[in-house]
Amino acid sequence: MSAHRAGAGMVVAVLSALAVTPGSLEAQWPVGQGAFWAKLSFFSHQTTQEFRSNGDKRDYLADDAESRSRAVFFDALVGATDRLDVWVQVPYFDLSFDDVSSARNSTGVGDIRVSARYNLLRLRGGSIPVSARLTAKVPVADLTVDAEVIPVGEGQWDYEAWLESGISLWPLPLYSVAWVGYRWRTLNDETTREPGDEFTFLAEFGGTELLGGLGAKAVVDGIFGRAGTIQGIQLGPDDRRRILYVAPTLLYGFTPSTMLEVGVRIPIMGRNFPAGAPFQIGVFHQGALFD
């Protein structure tokens, strides 16, 4: 694989990490039948470095290479019943990878995630929900097997199972959230490659209205993948994809139902992932479909 092909492929790797992040505090608690929340998020990521397969952070192998990623995510969740939520996530990407040989750019709608989450338990009067979520990643973007093209999607179906919980510390304006999940990745018929399955997790601690309408949260999330296969041949441990982020974020509540989030995701360690810290900003709104 050429150096610029490997680097351009790494631009796609950041997409899965961006998709892990939750909507907001209210994303952990069942919204109730007929209620909803929606979030519009913007991410910006730019770097000249990557985490190599041994975990070292180095400049891209391609000379004078730089990757730039811009993404808009639209998340929407609707309460089908008081225990069952339906969630959809639609991304739009503007991706580029430049080096001395050429400049490559791709834009378009990426793979869509559709989820169903069922609330299993409501402990301590409902302040500690325990829910199970099943997610399918639907490949909607055309995948071109071309070294000069950066795909905006990964080209194969993925399936995820999550166990999610949280705790509200009310009357203190504090909360904590924990997610653990597993992602089954399937064969990409175009590339004859089957990426390795991945263990995923997220932990979040924060508070709303800590100072007037201002709040804050800290998120730790990660992806730890196995080696994949190509043409049915098992690849070695150098193929494993891993990333661990810490994301400090500020929150501001315009109204009780509308919140602004601004933060940065700092990579602590990784393998076969772009380095650099994505900046993120999002607007979250919750309400009812029928008043």
N, C-alpha and C positions, 0 to 999 in steps of 0.2 A: 504494500500500500504506500502511495507517495506521501511525502510529508505534508503537502497542502491538502490532500484528500483526508488524511487523518485529522488535521487541524480543523478543517471545515466540518467534519463529522462530529467533532467535539462541541461545536456550536449547538447541535441538536441535543446533546446530553443535558444541557442546562434546562431544557424544557420540562423534563420529568420532575426535576427538583422544584421548579416554580409551581407545579401543579399540586404539590403536597400541602401547601399552606391552607389553613381553614379560612372560612369567611369572616368570622369574628367570634366574640364571646358567645353570642346567641346561637352560633352554629352548633354548639354542643347539646343544647337543650331542645327537646321536641317543640316545634313552634305551635302545634295544635292544628286541628282541621280548619282549613280555609285561610290560615295565616301564611305569611311568606317573608323571606328576606332576599335581597339582591345586593350584589357587590360588583363594582366596576374597578378594576385594578390596572395600574400601569407599572411595568418593570423596565429598567434600563440597565444593561450590563455591557461592560467594555473591558477588554484585557488583552495583554500581549503574552500572557503566561498560562501554563497548564499544569495540572498535577499529572505527572507521568505514572506509568504502571507500577513503579516502586514506591510511589507516594511523594517523591521529590517534586518541589515546585520549580519549574524552569521556564525559560522562554520557549515559545513554539519552535518545533524543529524547522519549519519553513522560515526562510530568511525574512526579517522585518515583518513578521506576520502579526495581524491584529484581528480579533473577532469582536463584533458588535451585535448585540441582540436588543431589540425593542419588542415588547409584548403587551398586549391588552387582553386581560382575562375578564369575561363576563360570567359570574356565578349567580345562579338563582335556585332557591329551595322553596318548595311548597309543601305544606302539611296536608297529606291525603287523608289521614285520620289523626286522632290525638296521639298515636304512637308511630305512625309511618310517615316518613318524609321522603320526597323525591327531589333529587338534586341534579342539576346539569351544569357543566362548565364548558364554555366555548372560548378558545383562544384565537387571537390574530397575531401573527409574527411578522417582524421586519428584521431579517437576519443578513449579516454580511461577514465575509472572511477575506481579508486582503493580504497579499504578500508581494514579493518582487516580481512574481511571474504573472499574476493577474488579480483582478478584483471580482469577487462573486457576491451576488445579492439575490435574496429571495424574499417574497412577501406572500401572505395568504393565510387562510383559516387553517389552523392545525387540527390535530386529532381531538375529538370531542369526548368528554367523560360524562357518563350517565350513572347515577348512583341511586340506590334505595337503602334507606336506613330505618331500622326498626328499634324502638326503645324497649329493651328487655326488662330493665329494673328501674325503679325510682326510689332510691334509698334516702333516708333522713328527711322525710317529708318532701321528696322531690328535688332536694338541693344537690343530690349526687346521682345523675343519670348514668346508666350503663346501656350502651347501644351497640348494635352490630350493623355494619355497612358493607354492601356488595357493590362493586364498581366495575363497569366495562369501559375500556378506552376504544373508541370506534375510529378506525383509520379513514379519514375523509379526504385527505390530500393526495393528489396524484404523486406517486413516487417515481422519480427518474433515476436510473442507475447510471450516473454520469459524474465523473470526478470534478467537473466544473460547476455542478449544481448543488446548492445547499437545500436539502428537503425541509419543509416546514412541518412535517410529520414523520413518525418513525415507521409507518407503513405496515404495521401488524396489529392485531387485536391483543390487548392485555386485559387481564382480569385481576381484581384486587378484593381482598377480604380484610376488613378492619374491625377492631374492637376499640370502642371509644368511651371515655368517661370524663367527668369533670366534677368540680366541687365549687359551690358558691359559699363564700365566707360571710355572707350577709348576717348582721347589719354592717359589717365592714365592706367597703366597696371593692373587694378583692375576689379573685377566682383563680382556679388552676385547672388545667386540661391535660389529659394524656391520651395519645392514640398509639396503637401498635397495629401494623398491617403486613400483609404479604402480597406480592405482585407476581402473578404467573404470566410469563411472556411467551408468545407463540411464534411460530415460524413465519418469517417474511418470505413469501414466495418469489418476490422480485430479486432479492439479494441472496437467497438460499441460506440466510443467517437466522438463527434463533437466539436472541439475546438471553443472557442468564436471568433466572428469577431473582427477585429482590426482596429483602426485608426492609421495611420502612417504619419510621416512628416519628412522633412529634410530641413535645412537651412544652407547655405554655403557662406562664404565670403573669398575672397583671392586675390592674385595677382601673376602674372608671371613676370619673369625677373625683380624682385625688386632690385637685386644686381647681375649684370652679368646674368648668367643663373639660379640663385637661386630665388625661389619664396616660398610662404607659403599660407596656407589656414586654416581656422577653420570651422569645421562642427559640427552642433548640429542635432542629429536625434533621433527619439524615436518611440516606439511601445506602444500603450495603448489598451489593449484587454478587451473584455467582458468575463463573465463567460460562460463556455461551457455546454454541456450536455453529459451524458453517459447513454446508453440504453434508450434514450428519456427523461431522468429525468434531469431537470434543476439543475445545480450545484450552490452553493452559491457564494458570492462575493470573498471568499478566493481562488477561482479558477482563478481569473483574472491574466493575464500575462502583465507585464509592464516593460519597461526599457527606460532610457534616457541617451544618451551618448554625451560627448563632445570630439571631435577628432582634436587636433592640428597636422598639417601635413606640412612637408617640401617638396618642389618640386624642381627638377633640370632638366632643359632642355638640353639634350645632343645635339639635333638638333631641328629645328623648328617643326619637326613632331614626336619627340620621347621624352618622359618625364619619370622621375623616381619620385615616391612618397614614402615617409617614414613617418609613424605616429603611434600614439597610441590612442585607443578609451577608454576614462575614463568614467566609469559608475557613474552618479550623483545620481540616485535613481532607484529602481526597485522593482518588486514583482514577485515571482516565476521565478527568473532568476539567473544564476550564477553571482557571483561578479567577480572581477578581471578585468584587463585592457588588451584587446587584442592588440598585436603589429601587424602592417600591413606594407607591402612593395609591391609596384606594379610598373609595367612598362607599359606605355601607348604609343600607336603608331597610327597615322592617315595617311591616304593616299587615293589613287584612285584605283579602280579595273581595270580601263582601262585608260592608259596614252595616 
